[in-house]
Protein backbone atom coordinates (compact mmCIF):
# COMPACT_ATOMS: atom_id res chain seq x y z
CA UNK A 1 0.00 0.00 0.00
CA UNK A 2 1.33 3.43 -0.94
CA UNK A 3 2.57 5.51 1.98
CA UNK A 4 1.17 8.98 2.01
CA UNK A 5 1.27 12.02 4.26
CA UNK A 6 -2.24 13.21 5.21
CA UNK A 7 -3.01 16.59 3.72
CA UNK A 8 -2.70 19.40 6.23
CA UNK A 9 -0.02 17.72 8.35
CA UNK A 10 2.79 20.13 9.16
CA UNK A 11 6.37 19.02 8.77
CA UNK A 12 8.29 19.11 12.10
CA UNK A 13 10.93 21.79 12.49
CA UNK A 14 13.71 19.50 13.70
CA UNK A 15 14.01 15.74 13.98
CA UNK A 16 13.95 14.17 17.47
CA UNK A 17 17.39 13.16 18.72
CA UNK A 18 18.06 10.34 21.24
CA UNK A 19 18.39 12.81 24.13
CA UNK A 20 14.94 14.20 23.45
CA UNK A 21 13.49 10.68 23.35
CA UNK A 22 15.04 10.00 26.76
CA UNK A 23 13.59 13.23 28.13
CA UNK A 24 10.14 12.21 26.92
CA UNK A 25 10.42 8.89 28.76
CA UNK A 26 11.38 10.67 31.99
CA UNK A 27 8.45 13.06 31.69
CA UNK A 28 6.07 10.12 31.98
CA UNK A 29 7.25 9.56 35.56
CA UNK A 30 8.16 13.06 36.70
CA UNK A 31 5.69 15.97 36.27
CA UNK A 32 8.56 18.44 36.56
CA UNK A 33 9.74 17.43 33.14
CA UNK A 34 6.30 18.29 31.77
CA UNK A 35 6.61 21.73 33.35
CA UNK A 36 10.05 22.14 31.81
CA UNK A 37 8.61 21.24 28.44
CA UNK A 38 5.89 23.85 28.87
CA UNK A 39 8.48 26.51 29.68
CA UNK A 40 10.49 25.45 26.66
CA UNK A 41 7.46 25.84 24.41
CA UNK A 42 6.87 29.34 25.79
CA UNK A 43 10.53 30.38 25.48
CA UNK A 44 11.11 28.75 22.08
CA UNK A 45 7.80 28.67 20.20
CA UNK A 46 7.68 26.99 16.81
CA UNK A 47 5.82 28.44 13.85
CA UNK A 48 4.27 26.24 11.17
CA UNK A 49 5.13 26.67 7.51
CA UNK A 50 1.84 28.46 6.99
CA UNK A 51 2.58 30.96 9.77
CA UNK A 52 6.02 31.66 8.33
CA UNK A 53 4.44 32.57 5.01
CA UNK A 54 1.93 34.75 6.87
CA UNK A 55 4.75 36.65 8.57
CA UNK A 56 6.39 37.17 5.18
CA UNK A 57 3.35 38.26 3.17
CA UNK A 58 1.52 40.26 5.85
CA UNK A 59 3.87 40.66 8.80
CA UNK A 60 7.19 42.16 9.76
CA UNK A 61 9.35 39.48 8.15
CA UNK A 62 8.65 40.72 4.62
CA UNK A 63 11.11 43.66 4.52
CA UNK A 64 13.96 41.54 5.90
CA UNK A 65 13.42 38.63 3.47
CA UNK A 66 13.10 41.07 0.56
CA UNK A 67 16.39 42.68 1.61
CA UNK A 68 18.08 39.27 1.60
CA UNK A 69 16.76 38.45 -1.87
CA UNK A 70 17.69 41.85 -3.24
CA UNK A 71 21.20 41.63 -1.83
CA UNK A 72 21.73 38.10 -3.19
CA UNK A 73 19.81 38.19 -6.49
CA UNK A 74 18.10 41.53 -7.01
CA UNK A 75 21.21 43.38 -8.13
CA UNK A 76 21.42 40.74 -10.91
CA UNK A 77 24.52 39.03 -12.27
CA UNK A 78 26.58 38.55 -15.41
CA UNK A 79 28.09 35.41 -16.93
CA UNK A 80 31.80 35.54 -17.66
CA UNK A 81 33.25 33.14 -20.27
CA UNK A 82 36.35 31.21 -19.16
CA UNK A 83 38.59 28.89 -21.20
CA UNK A 84 37.14 29.53 -24.67
CA UNK A 85 39.32 29.50 -27.78
CA UNK A 86 38.53 33.11 -28.59
CA UNK A 87 36.77 36.11 -27.13
CA UNK A 88 34.10 35.83 -29.81
CA UNK A 89 33.33 32.23 -28.83
CA UNK A 90 32.92 33.27 -25.20
CA UNK A 91 30.59 36.12 -26.10
CA UNK A 92 28.50 33.81 -28.29
CA UNK A 93 28.22 31.30 -25.43
CA UNK A 94 26.96 34.02 -23.09
CA UNK A 95 24.49 35.24 -25.73
CA UNK A 96 23.17 31.72 -26.25
CA UNK A 97 22.52 31.16 -22.55
CA UNK A 98 21.11 34.60 -21.77
CA UNK A 99 18.97 35.23 -24.85
CA UNK A 100 17.91 31.74 -25.95
CA UNK A 101 17.35 30.18 -22.50
CA UNK A 102 17.44 32.53 -19.50
CA UNK A 103 15.24 35.21 -21.08
CA UNK A 104 11.65 35.89 -20.02
CA UNK A 105 10.42 34.45 -23.32
CA UNK A 106 11.54 30.96 -22.42
CA UNK A 107 12.87 29.84 -19.02
CA UNK A 108 12.28 33.11 -17.16
CA UNK A 109 15.29 31.97 -15.16
CA UNK A 110 15.71 35.02 -12.94
CA UNK A 111 12.10 34.77 -11.74
CA UNK A 112 12.67 31.08 -10.94
CA UNK A 113 15.82 31.94 -8.98
CA UNK A 114 13.88 34.44 -6.89
CA UNK A 115 11.24 31.80 -6.14
CA UNK A 116 13.96 29.33 -5.12
CA UNK A 117 15.49 31.99 -2.88
CA UNK A 118 12.15 32.98 -1.33
CA UNK A 119 11.31 29.39 -0.33
CA UNK A 120 14.82 28.95 1.08
CA UNK A 121 14.71 32.12 3.22
CA UNK A 122 11.12 31.67 4.44
CA UNK A 123 10.93 27.90 5.02
CA UNK A 124 14.60 27.04 5.38
CA UNK A 125 14.32 24.59 2.48
CA UNK A 126 13.76 24.87 -1.25
CA UNK A 127 13.35 22.66 -4.29
CA UNK A 128 13.31 22.82 -8.08
CA UNK A 129 12.64 20.32 -10.86
CA UNK A 130 14.30 20.01 -14.26
CA UNK A 131 12.30 18.85 -17.29
CA UNK A 132 13.84 17.70 -20.58
CA UNK A 133 12.40 16.81 -23.98
CA UNK A 134 13.29 13.83 -26.21
CA UNK A 135 16.21 15.77 -27.67
CA UNK A 136 17.62 16.02 -24.12
CA UNK A 137 17.13 19.78 -24.16
CA UNK A 138 15.25 21.81 -21.56
CA UNK A 139 11.52 21.36 -22.19
CA UNK A 140 9.42 24.51 -22.46
CA UNK A 141 5.65 24.73 -22.78
CA UNK A 142 3.75 27.86 -21.84
CA UNK A 143 0.38 26.11 -21.64
CA UNK A 144 1.70 23.36 -19.36
CA UNK A 145 3.38 25.99 -17.14
CA UNK A 146 6.75 24.29 -17.62
CA UNK A 147 9.92 26.27 -18.37
CA UNK A 148 12.55 23.52 -18.10
CA UNK A 149 13.68 24.52 -14.63
CA UNK A 150 10.84 25.26 -12.22
CA UNK A 151 10.74 25.97 -8.50
CA UNK A 152 8.14 24.02 -6.55
CA UNK A 153 6.80 24.61 -3.07
CA UNK A 154 8.62 22.13 -0.77
CA UNK A 155 5.50 22.03 1.43
CA UNK A 156 3.76 19.83 -1.16
CA UNK A 157 6.47 17.14 -1.09
CA UNK A 158 5.70 14.04 0.93
CA UNK A 159 7.90 14.01 4.04
CA UNK A 160 8.50 10.26 3.96
CA UNK A 161 9.43 10.34 0.28
CA UNK A 162 11.94 13.13 0.97
CA UNK A 163 13.57 11.10 3.74
CA UNK A 164 13.79 7.98 1.58
CA UNK A 165 15.09 9.87 -1.47
CA UNK A 166 17.78 11.70 0.50
CA UNK A 167 18.91 8.50 2.20
CA UNK A 168 18.85 6.49 -1.05
CA UNK A 169 22.26 5.59 -2.50
CA UNK A 170 20.97 4.08 -5.75
CA UNK A 171 19.34 7.21 -7.16
CA UNK A 172 16.10 5.35 -7.91
CA UNK A 173 13.76 6.34 -5.07
CA UNK A 174 11.47 9.12 -6.35
CA UNK A 175 10.23 12.24 -4.64
CA UNK A 176 6.43 12.46 -4.34
CA UNK A 177 4.43 15.62 -4.79
CA UNK A 178 1.07 15.52 -3.04
CA UNK A 179 -2.09 17.09 -4.34
CA UNK A 180 -5.83 16.83 -4.81
CA UNK A 181 -7.55 16.48 -8.18
CA UNK A 182 -10.53 18.59 -9.24
CA UNK A 183 -12.88 15.80 -8.15
CA UNK A 184 -11.34 15.71 -4.65
CA UNK A 185 -9.15 12.60 -5.00
CA UNK A 186 -5.74 12.40 -3.37
CA UNK A 187 -2.82 11.98 -5.78
CA UNK A 188 0.93 11.59 -5.31
CA UNK A 189 2.93 12.52 -8.41
CA UNK A 190 6.38 10.90 -8.49
CA UNK A 191 9.47 12.82 -9.65
CA UNK A 192 12.60 10.93 -10.63
CA UNK A 193 15.39 11.64 -8.18
CA UNK A 194 17.76 12.88 -10.87
CA UNK A 195 15.28 15.62 -11.84
CA UNK A 196 14.76 16.99 -8.34
CA UNK A 197 17.22 19.28 -6.51
CA UNK A 198 16.35 19.61 -2.82
CA UNK A 199 18.26 21.95 -0.50
CA UNK A 200 17.91 22.70 3.22
CA UNK A 201 19.29 25.51 5.35
CA UNK A 202 20.62 23.13 7.94
CA UNK A 203 24.37 22.80 8.46
CA UNK A 204 24.17 20.10 11.15
CA UNK A 205 22.58 17.07 9.43
CA UNK A 206 23.58 17.24 5.78
CA UNK A 207 20.77 15.10 4.38
CA UNK A 208 17.94 16.18 6.68
CA UNK A 209 14.59 16.85 4.94
CA UNK A 210 13.92 19.68 7.40
CA UNK A 211 15.54 23.07 7.05
CA UNK A 212 16.07 25.70 9.72
CA UNK A 213 14.32 28.92 8.77
CA UNK A 214 15.92 31.96 10.37
CA UNK A 215 12.40 33.27 11.01
CA UNK A 216 12.02 30.56 13.66
CA UNK A 217 14.52 32.48 15.79
CA UNK A 218 12.18 35.42 16.20
CA UNK A 219 8.67 33.93 16.20
CA UNK A 220 7.73 35.67 19.46
CA UNK A 221 8.94 39.03 18.16
CA UNK A 222 7.11 38.60 14.86
CA UNK A 223 3.88 37.69 16.63
CA UNK A 224 4.29 40.69 18.96
CA UNK A 225 4.99 43.01 16.06
CA UNK A 226 1.83 41.82 14.33
CA UNK A 227 -0.22 42.96 17.36
CA UNK A 228 1.15 46.51 17.47
CA UNK A 229 -1.39 47.95 14.97
CA UNK A 230 -4.17 46.76 17.29
CA UNK A 231 -2.39 48.28 20.28
CA UNK A 232 -2.01 51.59 18.42
CA UNK A 233 -5.73 51.61 17.63
CA UNK A 234 -6.64 51.09 21.29
CA UNK A 235 -4.17 53.71 22.53
CA UNK A 236 -5.29 56.16 19.85
CA UNK A 237 -8.87 55.71 20.97
CA UNK A 238 -7.89 56.38 24.58
CA UNK A 239 -5.91 59.48 23.59
CA UNK A 240 -8.86 60.92 21.68
CA UNK A 241 -11.46 60.37 24.39
CA UNK A 242 -12.34 62.44 27.47
CA UNK A 243 -13.03 60.35 30.55
CA UNK A 244 -15.87 61.73 32.68
CA UNK A 245 -16.98 60.38 36.04
CA UNK A 246 -20.17 61.63 37.70
CA UNK A 247 -19.93 61.22 41.45
CA UNK A 248 -23.24 61.07 43.39
CA UNK A 249 -23.21 62.03 47.06
CA UNK A 250 -25.61 59.45 48.43
CA UNK A 251 -25.85 61.07 51.91
CA UNK A 252 -27.13 64.36 50.48
CA UNK A 253 -29.36 62.47 48.08
CA UNK A 254 -31.01 60.56 50.97
CA UNK A 255 -31.94 63.83 52.67
CA UNK A 256 -34.41 64.51 49.86
CA UNK A 257 -37.69 62.74 49.34
CA UNK A 258 -36.62 61.78 45.85
CA UNK A 259 -33.44 60.29 47.29
CA UNK A 260 -35.36 58.01 49.60
CA UNK A 261 -37.30 56.63 46.64
CA UNK A 262 -34.15 56.13 44.56
CA UNK A 263 -32.13 54.40 47.25
CA UNK A 264 -34.83 52.04 48.48
CA UNK A 265 -34.00 49.46 45.79
CA UNK A 266 -31.02 48.60 43.58
CA UNK A 267 -33.22 48.76 40.48
CA UNK A 268 -34.21 52.37 41.14
CA UNK A 269 -30.61 53.32 41.98
CA UNK A 270 -29.31 51.78 38.74
CA UNK A 271 -32.04 53.52 36.75
CA UNK A 272 -31.09 56.89 38.26
CA UNK A 273 -27.39 56.39 37.44
CA UNK A 274 -28.15 55.34 33.85
CA UNK A 275 -30.42 58.33 33.26
CA UNK A 276 -27.86 60.73 34.73
CA UNK A 277 -25.07 59.34 32.52
CA UNK A 278 -27.30 59.46 29.45
CA UNK A 279 -28.17 63.10 30.19
CA UNK A 280 -24.49 64.11 30.25
CA UNK A 281 -23.70 62.16 27.08
CA UNK A 282 -26.57 63.89 25.32
CA UNK A 283 -25.50 67.27 26.67
CA UNK A 284 -21.95 66.66 25.41
CA UNK A 285 -23.25 66.32 21.85
CA UNK A 286 -25.61 69.31 22.02
CA UNK A 287 -23.55 71.66 24.17
CA UNK A 288 -25.05 74.53 26.13
CA UNK A 289 -25.77 75.34 29.77
CA UNK A 290 -26.42 72.67 32.39
CA UNK A 291 -27.86 73.03 35.90
CA UNK A 292 -27.06 70.31 38.43
CA UNK A 293 -27.79 69.58 42.11
CA UNK A 294 -25.08 69.92 44.68
CA UNK A 295 -24.98 66.16 45.22
CA UNK A 296 -23.59 65.65 41.68
CA UNK A 297 -19.85 66.19 41.12
CA UNK A 298 -18.31 66.02 37.63
CA UNK A 299 -14.75 64.61 37.43
CA UNK A 300 -13.02 64.78 34.02
CA UNK A 301 -9.67 63.32 32.94
CA UNK A 302 -7.85 62.37 29.75
CA UNK A 303 -4.62 60.76 28.51
CA UNK A 304 -3.33 64.08 27.18
CA UNK A 305 0.25 64.62 28.25
CA UNK A 306 0.52 61.07 29.60
CA UNK A 307 1.45 59.26 26.40
CA UNK A 308 3.63 56.20 26.82
CA UNK A 309 6.68 55.80 24.57
CA UNK A 310 4.92 53.22 22.48
CA UNK A 311 7.01 53.83 19.34
CA UNK A 312 10.23 52.96 21.20
CA UNK A 313 8.78 49.62 22.29
CA UNK A 314 7.81 48.83 18.70
CA UNK A 315 11.23 49.91 17.44
CA UNK A 316 12.93 47.66 19.98
CA UNK A 317 10.83 44.74 18.72
CA UNK A 318 11.90 45.40 15.14
CA UNK A 319 15.52 45.74 16.27
CA UNK A 320 15.28 42.38 18.04
CA UNK A 321 14.09 40.79 14.79
CA UNK A 322 16.98 42.39 12.92
CA UNK A 323 19.48 41.14 15.48
CA UNK A 324 18.25 37.55 15.21
CA UNK A 325 18.18 37.68 11.40
CA UNK A 326 21.63 39.23 11.16
CA UNK A 327 20.51 42.54 9.65
CA UNK A 328 22.05 45.69 11.18
CA UNK A 329 19.12 47.98 11.88
CA UNK A 330 21.30 50.94 10.95
CA UNK A 331 20.91 49.81 7.33
CA UNK A 332 17.15 50.08 7.63
CA UNK A 333 17.12 53.46 9.41
CA UNK A 334 20.27 55.22 8.21
CA UNK A 335 18.20 57.90 6.45
CA UNK A 336 16.60 58.90 9.77
CA UNK A 337 19.66 58.57 11.99
CA UNK A 338 22.79 60.64 11.91
CA UNK A 339 25.42 58.36 10.45
CA UNK A 340 28.57 59.17 8.57
CA UNK A 341 29.34 57.54 5.27
CA UNK A 342 32.30 55.53 6.58
CA UNK A 343 30.14 53.84 9.24
CA UNK A 344 27.43 53.02 6.71
CA UNK A 345 29.94 51.56 4.25
CA UNK A 346 31.47 49.47 7.02
CA UNK A 347 28.09 48.03 7.97
CA UNK A 348 27.29 47.36 4.33
CA UNK A 349 30.60 45.60 3.72
CA UNK A 350 30.02 43.33 6.72
CA UNK A 351 26.42 42.55 5.78
CA UNK A 352 27.10 41.98 2.07
CA UNK A 353 30.22 39.92 2.81
CA UNK A 354 28.19 37.68 5.09
CA UNK A 355 25.55 37.20 2.40
CA UNK A 356 28.19 36.47 -0.25
CA UNK A 357 29.66 33.69 1.86
CA UNK A 358 26.27 32.31 2.82
CA UNK A 359 23.29 31.25 0.73
CA UNK A 360 24.63 32.90 -2.40
CA UNK A 361 27.81 30.82 -2.31
CA UNK A 362 26.39 27.37 -1.53
CA UNK A 363 23.00 27.64 -3.27
CA UNK A 364 22.54 30.38 -5.89
CA UNK A 365 25.97 30.30 -7.55
CA UNK A 366 26.00 26.50 -8.12
CA UNK A 367 22.47 26.57 -9.58
CA UNK A 368 23.25 29.43 -11.98
CA UNK A 369 26.61 28.05 -13.11
CA UNK A 370 25.48 24.43 -13.39
CA UNK A 371 22.42 25.40 -15.43
CA UNK A 372 24.39 27.72 -17.73
CA UNK A 373 27.12 25.15 -18.37
CA UNK A 374 24.56 22.37 -18.86
CA UNK A 375 23.02 24.51 -21.62
CA UNK A 376 26.44 24.80 -23.26
CA UNK A 377 26.90 21.01 -23.21
CA UNK A 378 23.41 20.51 -24.65
CA UNK A 379 24.44 22.74 -27.55
CA UNK A 380 27.78 20.89 -28.01
CA UNK A 381 29.92 23.76 -26.68
CA UNK A 382 32.71 21.96 -24.86
CA UNK A 383 35.76 24.23 -25.03
CA UNK A 384 34.95 26.51 -22.10
CA UNK A 385 32.61 27.26 -19.24
CA UNK A 386 30.73 30.19 -17.70
CA UNK A 387 31.22 31.67 -14.26
CA UNK A 388 28.76 33.95 -12.49
CA UNK A 389 29.72 37.42 -11.28
CA UNK A 390 27.23 39.36 -9.19
CA UNK A 391 26.66 43.06 -9.65
CA UNK A 392 27.52 45.34 -6.71
CA UNK A 393 24.84 45.62 -4.07
CA UNK A 394 25.17 49.42 -4.13
CA UNK A 395 25.94 51.57 -7.15
CA UNK A 396 29.33 53.22 -7.23
CA UNK A 397 29.80 56.87 -6.44
CA UNK A 398 30.56 57.91 -10.00
CA UNK A 399 31.53 61.44 -8.96
CA UNK A 400 34.38 60.16 -6.80
CA UNK A 401 35.42 57.61 -9.43
CA UNK A 402 35.49 60.28 -12.14
CA UNK A 403 37.72 62.46 -9.95
CA UNK A 404 40.12 59.57 -9.38
CA UNK A 405 40.23 58.75 -13.08
CA UNK A 406 40.95 62.38 -13.94
CA UNK A 407 44.03 62.14 -11.73
CA UNK A 408 45.11 58.78 -13.11
CA UNK A 409 44.66 59.61 -16.81
CA UNK A 410 47.70 61.90 -17.27
CA UNK A 411 50.00 59.20 -15.90
CA UNK A 412 48.93 56.64 -18.52
CA UNK A 413 48.33 54.16 -15.70
CA UNK A 414 44.73 53.40 -16.62
CA UNK A 415 45.90 51.62 -19.76
CA UNK A 416 47.37 48.87 -17.57
CA UNK A 417 45.04 45.96 -16.67
CA UNK A 418 46.26 45.74 -13.06
CA UNK A 419 45.41 49.42 -12.55
CA UNK A 420 42.05 49.20 -14.33
CA UNK A 421 41.01 46.13 -12.39
CA UNK A 422 39.69 47.98 -9.29
CA UNK A 423 37.35 49.91 -11.60
CA UNK A 424 35.43 46.80 -12.57
CA UNK A 425 33.07 48.71 -14.86
CA UNK A 426 35.98 49.51 -17.22
CA UNK A 427 37.13 47.09 -19.93
CA UNK A 428 40.42 45.31 -19.33
CA UNK A 429 42.18 47.58 -21.82
CA UNK A 430 41.41 50.53 -24.06
CA UNK A 431 40.90 49.28 -27.59
CA UNK A 432 38.32 50.81 -29.86
CA UNK A 433 39.69 50.00 -33.29
CA UNK A 434 42.53 47.50 -33.47
CA UNK A 435 45.48 48.72 -35.54
CA UNK A 436 43.77 51.98 -36.46
CA UNK A 437 43.33 52.79 -32.78
CA UNK A 438 46.99 52.07 -32.00
CA UNK A 439 48.26 54.10 -34.98
CA UNK A 440 46.17 57.05 -33.90
CA UNK A 441 48.04 57.16 -30.61
CA UNK A 442 44.87 57.59 -28.57
CA UNK A 443 46.13 55.78 -25.46
CA UNK A 444 47.37 58.20 -22.79
CA UNK A 445 51.17 58.17 -22.47
CA UNK A 446 52.85 58.13 -19.07
CA UNK A 447 53.86 61.59 -17.93
CA UNK A 448 56.78 61.55 -15.48
CA UNK A 449 55.92 65.09 -14.44
CA UNK A 450 52.37 64.14 -13.34
CA UNK A 451 52.17 64.59 -9.59
CA UNK A 452 49.52 62.79 -7.54
CA UNK A 453 49.25 62.54 -3.81
CA UNK A 454 48.52 58.90 -2.81
CA UNK A 455 47.17 60.18 0.52
CA UNK A 456 44.38 61.94 -1.37
CA UNK A 457 43.68 58.76 -3.29
CA UNK A 458 43.57 56.78 -0.05
CA UNK A 459 40.84 59.06 1.22
CA UNK A 460 38.73 58.30 -1.83
CA UNK A 461 38.14 54.71 -0.90
CA UNK A 462 39.61 51.35 -0.04
CA UNK A 463 41.43 49.71 -2.93
CA UNK A 464 42.44 53.02 -4.51
CA UNK A 465 45.20 53.38 -1.93
CA UNK A 466 46.62 50.03 -3.07
CA UNK A 467 46.52 51.23 -6.69
CA UNK A 468 48.35 54.41 -5.75
CA UNK A 469 50.97 52.46 -3.78
CA UNK A 470 51.56 50.12 -6.70
CA UNK A 471 51.83 53.02 -9.15
CA UNK A 472 54.35 54.72 -6.84
CA UNK A 473 56.51 51.58 -6.67
CA UNK A 474 56.47 51.28 -10.48
CA UNK A 475 57.48 54.89 -10.92
CA UNK A 476 54.26 55.83 -12.67
CA UNK A 477 53.56 58.76 -10.35
CA UNK A 478 55.54 61.16 -8.17
CA UNK A 479 54.78 62.50 -4.73
CA UNK A 480 53.63 66.09 -4.48
Buried (B, 14 or more C-beta within 10 A) or exposed (E): EEEBBEEEEEBEBBEEEEEEEEBEEEBEEEEEBEEBEEEEEEEEEEBEBEBBBBBBEEBBBEBBBBBBBEBBBBBEBEBEBEEBEEEEBBEBBBEBBBEEBBEEEBBBBBEBBBBBBBBBBBBBBBBBBBBEEEEEEBBBEEEEEBBBBBBBBBBBBBBEBBBBBBEEEEEEBBBBBBEEEEEEEEEBEEBBBEEBBBBBBBEEEEEBBBBBBBBBBBBBBBBBBBEBEEEEEEBEEEEEEEEBEBEBBEEEBBEEEEBEEBBEEEEEBEEBEEEBEEEBEEEEEEEEEEEEEEBBEEEEEEBEEEEEEEEEEBEEBBBBBBBBBBBBBBBBBBEEEEBEEEEBEEBBEEBBEEBBEBBBEEBBBEBBBEBBBBBBEBBEBEEBBBBBEBEEBEEEEEEEBEBBBEBBBBBBBBBBEEBBEBBEEBEEEEEEEEEEEEEEEEEBEBBEEBEBBBEBBBEBBEEBBEBBEBBBEEEBBBEE
